[in-house]
Amino acid sequence: MNKAIALAAAALMACGSINVDAQNMIQKNDIKLASDVMTPEALWAMGRIGGVAPSPDGKQIAYQVSYYSVKENKSHAMLFVQNANGSGKKQLTTDSKSESDAAWIEGGKKIAFIRGGEIWSMNADGSNRKQLTKTNGEVEGFSFSPDGKKVVFIKSIPYYGTIKKNPDDLDKTTGMLITDMNYRHWDHYVQTIAHPFVADVTANGISEAKDIMEGEPYEAPVAPFGGIEQISWSNDSKTIAYTSRKCEGVVYANSTDTDIYLYNIETGKTLNICKQFTDDAQRQKFEEVVANTNLSKSKMHQAINSKEFKNLNVGYDVNPRFSPDGKYITWLSMERDGYEADLNRLCLYEIATGKKTYITNADNFDSNVDDYTWAPDSKSLYFMGVWHATERIYNVTLAGEVKQITDDGWYDYGSVQMLGKKQLVATRHSFLASDDIYVITPDKKEKKAKVEQVTEENKHIFKQLAKPTIQQRWVKTTDGKEELVWIILPPHFDANKKYPTLLFCEGGPQSPVSQFWSYRWNMFIMASQGYVVVAPNRRGLPGFGHEWNEQVSQDWTGQCMNDYLSAIDDATTLPFVDKDKLAAVGASFGGFSVYYLAGHHDKRFKAFIAHDGAFNLESMYTDTEEAWFSNWEYDDAYWNKDQTAAAKKTYENSPHKFVDKWDTPILVIHGEKDYRINANQGMGAFNAARMRGIPAELLLFPDENHWVLKPQNGILWQRTYFNWLKKWLKD
């Protein structure tokens, strides 16, 4: 019995029982590397810190770590608790069942968590475990009321709105009768939807729960990524605020218009605090516009986003939070319907008056609010936002005064919460480090807060690795502006050598190339395999002002493509870049970028890699399950004869129309459960390359979506990726 198993067994004996299942736990991987080079195996051996839960008094932190077994091809989520200063770390999970979503209850005396799809509780030391719900393993997230007397949890219910229920006598049929759009989403067919359920908390556990949206054919939280962060309790435990997009079928597929709803526990009534119509006529007109599928994209969005409906919050509204004093509700709000990358503002709603104020906007913070938390005095909030390719933490007053509290270091914060009354707890990562937990102490007298690292989850692996070096360059673009470009140099960099170089093409299309850490598109491992990586913050990325961010929509093949080429052309002037050994790589919009550059690169590149990219935009327009995306980005349907100039340019410049100019080897990767960008896009690109006689490979994953999540698939992805680059840039 090794030391870790012995400790786990000892902990179980202290609780009065021994669980032999502890021997099957996937735990921290004490991998010993053969060299100081980052490998796919080293990457997948790392623990991944998830949810962080500070205790009410700010003295302890409970948090989640997921460990992966490549051999078993699965993961194990475990819970830990430690003092806020990093001392006294204790493992709470003691068998092979995953445990997640830790939350402090009973004033900090206990921790609630999810195990096997049920809500459990335990003492802060892991003892006295008790199952609280009995839902057949259906709980997906939960939140206890402030008074501890109730709990709201997420559970999926059957849904037959777009895929009809099959006859009872055909219980073995695999056929699906589909009657409207939104019949599949992200990676699954839509036969269930999530609803919030509320229940009493008693001495015997959690009582029978009530569906607070009973009979409504709508989801809350919103698929595919919404969780308990889209639901919150009022301070008096009488109201639940939740996020929902209350529409179905083609309207759902065409709209990003989610709203914030208040559910009164006592009366059972629900109020939409985003859609406050002036009268019934305005309500009827708005509903007619939304439902009119014969309107072109431009006309529909002009009508929805007109001054007449200006105060209706027709964009994406999510993540409500009540202020500690109970006077306000805040949420993240986008202005325009159908635009997933609109400026994400912090909306302040005064409960007594119904007045709405955007306390962050393009005037005081010209970038997105990504996560936020209330300060205890209810006079300000702390939020995260990206600026100049790093994710920082800020404070904003109710009057809209914004102040940056963390420094300008080259790293990204990934979450932020209050830790007691005077500190914050956050996760942080960079190109060179995976997530760890940090405690932040703001100081009004000091310009920047004090920041202390309190976990070192993967120190045992990183200390065996030689690190790449990060540089930052500002590159002149073809229209005379400045573009921030990250340059990542290999470990043991020798300035006298020339290195094969990769142009990293970002997805989104409007996701920042900040100091992110990925277990697939990982800058550390790419540089460690002997490549210089050039990662430009091209046109269309947040963190450089709203105008810069908007300049990709309806212009996918315009300035953003010029920005890519400006970045790589500038890099070739560096003495250590081998201009005869260049490759362009990317996923999603980055994959589209690779397909487009393949027909427009003027022999700059020797190899391409495209993952889950759009290849044929006419096909993509109707293939994707989220029609609003194509509507906004392309500006119109391909079949409309009176297309706008932007739409004509989009379709005329679809990558598939330039295959005749392809002349460079290409690796295509795609997941068959990717319903955002369907696998036929990747297959089409691969087939076209082979028909043209171009060397090509297709790595197809039947069981992966827009991402690659399974350990062995992840290892295969990395090996295939680097084998392809080695073949064309090194061998």
MOBELHU-V17791 format. One record per residue. RES is the residue in three letters. PHI is phi as a letter, one per 30 degrees, with the letter a starting at -180 (* if undefined). OMEGA is omega in radians with two decimals (none if undefined). Layout:
BEGIN
[[RES	PHI	OMEGA] [RES	PHI	OMEGA]]
END
This chain:
BEGIN
[[MET	*	-3.14] [ASN	d	-3.02] [LYS	d	-3.10] [ALA	d	-3.14] [ILE	d	3.12] [ALA	d	3.12] [LEU	d	3.12] [ALA	d	3.12] [ALA	d	3.13] [ALA	d	3.13] [ALA	d	3.13] [LEU	d	3.09] [MET	d	3.12] [ALA	d	3.11] [CYS	d	3.04] [GLY	j	3.14] [SER	a	3.08] [ILE	c	3.14] [ASN	c	-3.10] [VAL	d	3.12] [ASP	d	3.12] [ALA	e	-3.13] [GLN	d	-3.13] [ASN	c	-3.10] [MET	d	2.92] [ILE	d	-3.06] [GLN	c	-3.14] [LYS	e	-3.06] [ASN	c	-3.13] [ASP	d	-3.04] [ILE	d	3.05] [LYS	c	-3.04] [LEU	d	-3.14] [ALA	d	3.11] [SER	b	3.14] [ASP	c	-3.14] [VAL	c	3.07] [MET	d	3.13] [THR	b	3.04] [PRO	e	-3.14] [GLU	d	3.10] [ALA	d	-3.13] [LEU	d	-3.11] [TRP	d	3.05] [ALA	d	-3.06] [MET	d	2.99] [GLY	d	-3.08] [ARG	c	-3.14] [ILE	d	3.13] [GLY	c	-3.08] [GLY	d	3.12] [VAL	b	-3.09] [ALA	b	3.08] [PRO	d	3.10] [SER	d	-3.10] [PRO	e	-3.13] [ASP	d	3.09] [GLY	i	-3.07] [LYS	c	-3.11] [GLN	b	3.10] [ILE	b	2.96] [ALA	c	-3.12] [TYR	a	-3.04] [GLN	c	3.01] [VAL	b	3.06] [SER	c	3.09] [TYR	c	-3.03] [TYR	b	3.01] [SER	c	3.09] [VAL	d	-3.13] [LYS	d	-3.13] [GLU	d	3.11] [ASN	h	3.13] [LYS	a	-3.11] [SER	b	3.13] [HIS	b	3.11] [ALA	c	-3.08] [MET	b	3.11] [LEU	c	3.10] [PHE	b	3.01] [VAL	b	3.10] [GLN	a	3.02] [ASN	d	-3.06] [ALA	d	3.12] [ASN	d	3.11] [GLY	j	-3.13] [SER	d	3.01] [GLY	i	-3.13] [LYS	d	3.14] [LYS	b	3.05] [GLN	d	-3.12] [LEU	c	-3.13] [THR	d	-3.01] [THR	b	3.02] [ASP	b	-2.98] [SER	d	3.09] [LYS	d	3.12] [SER	d	3.09] [GLU	b	-3.00] [SER	a	2.99] [ASP	h	-3.14] [ALA	d	3.09] [ALA	b	-3.14] [TRP	d	3.11] [ILE	b	3.14] [GLU	h	3.08] [GLY	i	3.13] [GLY	j	3.13] [LYS	d	-3.07] [LYS	b	3.08] [ILE	b	3.00] [ALA	c	-3.10] [PHE	a	3.10] [ILE	c	3.10] [ARG	b	3.14] [GLY	h	3.13] [GLY	i	3.09] [GLU	b	3.05] [ILE	d	3.09] [TRP	b	2.99] [SER	b	3.07] [MET	a	3.01] [ASN	d	-3.08] [ALA	d	3.09] [ASP	c	3.11] [GLY	j	-3.13] [SER	d	3.06] [ASN	h	3.13] [ARG	d	-3.09] [LYS	b	3.06] [GLN	d	-3.04] [LEU	c	-3.13] [THR	c	3.04] [LYS	b	-3.04] [THR	c	-3.03] [ASN	i	3.05] [GLY	i	-3.00] [GLU	c	-3.12] [VAL	d	-3.11] [GLU	c	-3.14] [GLY	l	-3.07] [PHE	a	3.03] [SER	a	3.09] [PHE	d	3.09] [SER	d	-3.14] [PRO	e	3.13] [ASP	d	3.08] [GLY	i	-3.06] [LYS	d	-3.13] [LYS	b	3.07] [VAL	b	2.98] [VAL	c	3.10] [PHE	b	-3.10] [ILE	c	3.10] [LYS	b	3.12] [SER	d	3.12] [ILE	b	3.11] [PRO	d	-3.13] [TYR	b	-3.11] [TYR	b	-3.08] [GLY	d	-3.10] [THR	b	3.03] [ILE	c	-3.03] [LYS	d	3.08] [LYS	d	-3.12] [ASN	d	3.12] [PRO	e	-3.10] [ASP	d	-3.09] [ASP	d	3.09] [LEU	c	-3.01] [ASP	d	3.12] [LYS	c	3.13] [THR	d	3.06] [THR	c	-3.12] [GLY	d	3.09] [MET	b	3.07] [LEU	c	-3.05] [ILE	c	-3.03] [THR	c	-3.13] [ASP	a	3.10] [MET	d	-2.99] [ASN	i	3.06] [TYR	c	2.96] [ARG	b	-3.02] [HIS	b	3.11] [TRP	i	-3.12] [ASP	b	-3.09] [HIS	b	3.02] [TYR	d	-2.98] [VAL	d	3.09] [GLN	c	2.99] [THR	b	3.01] [ILE	b	-3.13] [ALA	d	3.04] [HIS	b	3.00] [PRO	d	3.09] [PHE	c	3.11] [VAL	c	-3.10] [ALA	b	3.06] [ASP	d	3.05] [VAL	c	-3.08] [THR	b	3.11] [ALA	d	-3.12] [ASN	c	-3.12] [GLY	k	-3.10] [ILE	c	-3.05] [SER	d	3.06] [GLU	e	-3.02] [ALA	c	3.10] [LYS	c	3.07] [ASP	d	-3.08] [ILE	d	3.04] [MET	b	-3.07] [GLU	e	3.11] [GLY	i	-3.13] [GLU	c	-3.11] [PRO	d	-3.08] [TYR	b	-3.09] [GLU	c	2.98] [ALA	a	0.04] [PRO	d	-2.98] [VAL	c	3.11] [ALA	d	0.03] [PRO	c	-2.97] [PHE	c	-3.08] [GLY	d	3.11] [GLY	b	-3.05] [ILE	d	3.09] [GLU	d	3.11] [GLN	c	-3.13] [ILE	b	3.11] [SER	a	-3.14] [TRP	c	2.95] [SER	d	-3.07] [ASN	d	-3.14] [ASP	d	3.10] [SER	i	-3.11] [LYS	c	-3.04] [THR	b	3.02] [ILE	c	3.01] [ALA	c	3.13] [TYR	b	-3.12] [THR	c	3.09] [SER	a	2.99] [ARG	c	-2.96] [LYS	c	3.05] [CYS	a	-3.09] [GLU	b	2.94] [GLY	h	-3.05] [VAL	d	3.10] [VAL	d	3.08] [TYR	e	-3.10] [ALA	d	-3.07] [ASN	c	-2.96] [SER	b	2.97] [THR	c	-2.98] [ASP	d	3.01] [THR	c	-3.11] [ASP	b	3.08] [ILE	c	-3.10] [TYR	c	3.06] [LEU	c	3.12] [TYR	c	3.13] [ASN	d	-3.08] [ILE	d	-3.04] [GLU	d	-3.06] [THR	c	-3.08] [GLY	i	-3.12] [LYS	d	-3.10] [THR	b	3.14] [LEU	b	3.03] [ASN	d	-3.09] [ILE	c	3.02] [CYS	c	-3.09] [LYS	c	3.10] [GLN	c	-3.07] [PHE	d	3.11] [THR	d	3.11] [ASP	a	-3.11] [ASP	d	-3.13] [ALA	d	3.10] [GLN	d	3.11] [ARG	e	-3.11] [GLN	d	-3.13] [LYS	d	3.13] [PHE	d	-3.13] [GLU	d	3.11] [GLU	d	3.12] [VAL	d	-3.11] [VAL	d	-3.05] [ALA	d	-3.03] [ASN	d	-3.09] [THR	d	3.12] [ASN	d	3.09] [LEU	d	3.02] [SER	d	-3.13] [LYS	e	-3.06] [SER	d	-3.12] [LYS	d	-3.12] [MET	d	-3.09] [HIS	d	3.03] [GLN	d	-3.13] [ALA	d	-3.11] [ILE	d	-3.07] [ASN	c	-3.12] [SER	d	3.14] [LYS	d	-3.12] [GLU	d	-3.11] [PHE	c	-3.00] [LYS	e	-3.05] [ASN	c	-3.04] [LEU	c	-3.12] [ASN	h	-3.05] [VAL	d	3.12] [GLY	c	-3.04] [TYR	d	-3.13] [ASP	c	-3.04] [VAL	b	2.94] [ASN	h	3.12] [PRO	d	3.06] [ARG	b	3.03] [PHE	d	3.07] [SER	d	-3.13] [PRO	e	3.13] [ASP	d	3.06] [GLY	i	-3.08] [LYS	d	-3.00] [TYR	b	2.89] [ILE	b	3.03] [THR	c	3.00] [TRP	a	3.07] [LEU	d	-2.97] [SER	b	2.97] [MET	c	-3.01] [GLU	d	-2.92] [ARG	c	3.09] [ASP	d	3.07] [GLY	i	-3.07] [TYR	c	-3.04] [GLU	d	-3.07] [ALA	c	3.07] [ASP	d	3.14] [LEU	e	-3.12] [ASN	d	-3.05] [ARG	c	3.08] [LEU	c	-3.09] [CYS	c	3.11] [LEU	c	-3.11] [TYR	c	3.11] [GLU	d	-3.00] [ILE	d	-3.07] [ALA	d	-3.04] [THR	c	-3.06] [GLY	i	-3.12] [LYS	d	3.13] [LYS	c	3.11] [THR	b	3.09] [TYR	c	-3.02] [ILE	d	2.81] [THR	b	-3.12] [ASN	a	-3.08] [ALA	d	-3.12] [ASP	d	-3.08] [ASN	c	3.05] [PHE	a	-2.99] [ASP	d	3.07] [SER	a	-3.05] [ASN	d	2.88] [VAL	d	-3.03] [ASP	c	3.08] [ASP	a	-3.10] [TYR	a	3.08] [THR	a	3.11] [TRP	d	2.92] [ALA	d	-3.05] [PRO	d	-3.10] [ASP	d	3.11] [SER	i	-3.13] [LYS	c	-3.14] [SER	a	3.10] [LEU	b	3.00] [TYR	c	3.14] [PHE	b	3.08] [MET	c	3.06] [GLY	a	-3.11] [VAL	c	3.03] [TRP	b	-3.12] [HIS	h	2.94] [ALA	i	2.92] [THR	b	-3.13] [GLU	c	-3.03] [ARG	c	3.10] [ILE	c	-3.08] [TYR	b	2.97] [ASN	c	3.08] [VAL	b	3.08] [THR	d	3.12] [LEU	d	3.09] [ALA	d	3.09] [GLY	i	3.08] [GLU	d	-3.05] [VAL	c	3.11] [LYS	b	3.05] [GLN	d	-3.10] [ILE	c	3.04] [THR	c	-3.03] [ASP	d	-3.08] [ASP	c	-3.11] [GLY	d	-3.10] [TRP	d	3.06] [TYR	a	3.13] [ASP	c	2.91] [TYR	d	-3.04] [GLY	c	3.10] [SER	a	3.12] [VAL	a	3.09] [GLN	b	3.01] [MET	d	3.03] [LEU	b	-3.02] [GLY	i	-3.05] [LYS	c	-2.96] [LYS	b	-3.09] [GLN	b	3.05] [LEU	c	2.98] [VAL	b	-3.05] [ALA	b	2.93] [THR	c	-3.12] [ARG	b	3.13] [HIS	a	3.10] [SER	a	3.03] [PHE	e	-3.01] [LEU	c	-3.07] [ALA	a	3.06] [SER	d	-3.07] [ASP	d	2.89] [ASP	b	-3.10] [ILE	c	-3.12] [TYR	b	3.03] [VAL	c	-3.05] [ILE	c	3.14] [THR	c	3.09] [PRO	d	3.14] [ASP	b	-3.10] [LYS	d	-3.11] [LYS	d	-3.13] [GLU	c	-3.13] [LYS	d	-3.12] [LYS	b	-3.08] [ALA	d	3.00] [LYS	d	-3.08] [VAL	b	-3.14] [GLU	b	3.07] [GLN	d	-3.08] [VAL	b	2.96] [THR	b	3.06] [GLU	b	-2.96] [GLU	e	-3.05] [ASN	c	3.14] [LYS	e	-3.09] [HIS	d	3.09] [ILE	c	-3.09] [PHE	d	-3.12] [LYS	d	3.07] [GLN	c	-3.00] [LEU	c	2.95] [ALA	d	-3.03] [LYS	c	2.93] [PRO	d	3.07] [THR	c	-3.11] [ILE	c	3.00] [GLN	b	3.11] [GLN	b	3.11] [ARG	b	2.97] [TRP	c	-3.00] [VAL	c	3.09] [LYS	d	3.14] [THR	c	-3.08] [THR	d	3.09] [ASP	c	2.99] [GLY	i	3.13] [LYS	c	-3.11] [GLU	c	-3.10] [GLU	c	3.11] [LEU	d	-3.11] [VAL	b	3.01] [TRP	d	3.01] [ILE	c	-3.14] [ILE	c	-3.07] [LEU	c	-3.12] [PRO	d	2.97] [PRO	e	-3.11] [HIS	h	-3.08] [PHE	e	3.11] [ASP	c	-3.06] [ALA	d	-3.14] [ASN	d	3.13] [LYS	c	2.99] [LYS	c	-3.03] [TYR	c	2.93] [PRO	d	-2.93] [THR	b	-3.12] [LEU	c	2.94] [LEU	c	3.13] [PHE	d	-3.13] [CYS	c	-3.03] [GLU	d	3.10] [GLY	d	3.08] [GLY	k	0.19] [PRO	d	-3.03] [GLN	c	3.04] [SER	c	-3.06] [PRO	d	2.92] [VAL	c	3.12] [SER	c	-3.10] [GLN	d	-3.07] [PHE	d	3.01] [TRP	b	-3.12] [SER	b	3.07] [TYR	c	3.03] [ARG	b	3.10] [TRP	d	-2.98] [ASN	c	-3.09] [MET	d	-3.13] [PHE	e	-3.07] [ILE	d	3.13] [MET	d	3.12] [ALA	d	-3.11] [SER	d	3.11] [GLN	d	3.01] [GLY	j	-3.13] [TYR	c	2.86] [VAL	d	3.13] [VAL	c	3.09] [VAL	c	-3.03] [ALA	b	-3.08] [PRO	d	2.95] [ASN	c	-3.06] [ARG	d	3.04] [ARG	e	3.13] [GLY	j	3.12] [LEU	c	3.14] [PRO	d	3.11] [GLY	j	3.14] [PHE	b	-3.13] [GLY	j	-3.05] [HIS	d	-3.14] [GLU	d	3.10] [TRP	d	-3.11] [ASN	d	-3.04] [GLU	d	-2.92] [GLN	d	3.04] [VAL	c	-3.10] [SER	d	-3.13] [GLN	i	3.10] [ASP	a	-3.05] [TRP	d	-3.04] [THR	c	-3.12] [GLY	c	-3.01] [GLN	d	-3.13] [CYS	d	3.10] [MET	d	3.06] [ASN	d	3.13] [ASP	d	3.05] [TYR	e	-3.06] [LEU	d	3.06] [SER	d	-3.11] [ALA	d	-3.09] [ILE	d	3.10] [ASP	d	3.06] [ASP	d	-3.12] [ALA	d	-3.11] [THR	d	3.05] [THR	d	3.12] [LEU	d	-3.01] [PRO	d	-3.09] [PHE	c	3.12] [VAL	c	3.10] [ASP	d	-3.05] [LYS	d	3.09] [ASP	c	3.14] [LYS	b	-3.12] [LEU	c	3.03] [ALA	b	3.03] [ALA	c	-3.07] [VAL	b	3.09] [GLY	l	-3.12] [ALA	b	3.11] [SER	i	3.04] [PHE	d	3.04] [GLY	d	3.05] [GLY	d	3.02] [PHE	e	-3.13] [SER	e	3.13] [VAL	d	3.12] [TYR	d	-3.14] [TYR	d	-3.14] [LEU	d	3.13] [ALA	e	3.12] [GLY	c	-3.04] [HIS	b	-2.98] [HIS	c	3.10] [ASP	h	3.05] [LYS	i	3.06] [ARG	d	-2.93] [PHE	c	3.10] [LYS	c	3.13] [ALA	a	3.08] [PHE	b	2.97] [ILE	b	-3.14] [ALA	b	3.13] [HIS	c	3.05] [ASP	h	-3.13] [GLY	c	3.03] [ALA	d	-3.07] [PHE	c	-3.13] [ASN	c	-3.01] [LEU	d	3.05] [GLU	d	3.08] [SER	d	-3.12] [MET	e	-3.08] [TYR	e	-3.12] [THR	c	-3.13] [ASP	d	-3.03] [THR	d	-3.12] [GLU	d	3.14] [GLU	c	-3.04] [ALA	d	3.14] [TRP	e	-3.12] [PHE	d	3.13] [SER	d	3.12] [ASN	e	-3.09] [TRP	d	-3.01] [GLU	d	-3.10] [TYR	c	3.07] [ASP	i	3.13] [ASP	a	3.06] [ALA	d	-3.08] [TYR	d	-3.08] [TRP	d	3.14] [ASN	d	-3.07] [LYS	d	-3.11] [ASP	c	-3.11] [GLN	d	3.02] [THR	d	3.12] [ALA	d	3.14] [ALA	d	3.14] [ALA	d	3.12] [LYS	e	3.14] [LYS	d	-3.13] [THR	e	-3.07] [TYR	d	3.13] [GLU	d	-3.10] [ASN	c	3.06] [SER	e	-3.06] [PRO	e	-3.06] [HIS	d	-3.13] [LYS	d	-3.12] [PHE	b	3.13] [VAL	d	3.12] [ASP	d	3.13] [LYS	c	3.12] [TRP	d	-3.11] [ASP	b	-2.96] [THR	b	3.12] [PRO	e	-3.08] [ILE	b	3.00] [LEU	c	3.13] [VAL	c	3.11] [ILE	b	3.13] [HIS	a	3.04] [GLY	c	-3.08] [GLU	d	3.06] [LYS	c	3.06] [ASP	d	3.13] [TYR	c	3.03] [ARG	d	3.02] [ILE	b	-2.95] [ASN	d	-3.06] [ALA	d	3.10] [ASN	d	3.09] [GLN	d	3.11] [GLY	d	3.12] [MET	d	3.13] [GLY	d	-3.14] [ALA	d	3.13] [PHE	d	-3.13] [ASN	e	-3.14] [ALA	d	3.13] [ALA	d	-3.12] [ARG	d	3.10] [MET	d	3.11] [ARG	d	3.14] [GLY	i	-3.13] [ILE	d	3.07] [PRO	e	-3.09] [ALA	a	3.00] [GLU	b	3.10] [LEU	b	3.03] [LEU	c	-3.03] [LEU	c	3.12] [PHE	c	3.14] [PRO	d	-3.01] [ASP	c	3.12] [GLU	c	3.12] [ASN	c	-3.14] [HIS	d	3.09] [TRP	c	3.03] [VAL	b	-2.92] [LEU	c	-3.07] [LYS	d	-3.04] [PRO	e	-3.09] [GLN	d	3.04] [ASN	d	3.12] [GLY	d	3.09] [ILE	d	3.12] [LEU	d	3.11] [TRP	e	-3.09] [GLN	d	-3.11] [ARG	d	-3.14] [THR	d	-3.14] [TYR	e	-3.07] [PHE	d	3.05] [ASN	d	3.14] [TRP	d	3.13] [LEU	d	3.13] [LYS	d	-3.09] [LYS	d	-2.99] [TRP	c	-3.13] [LEU	c	-3.08] [LYS	b	-3.05] [ASP	d	none]]
END
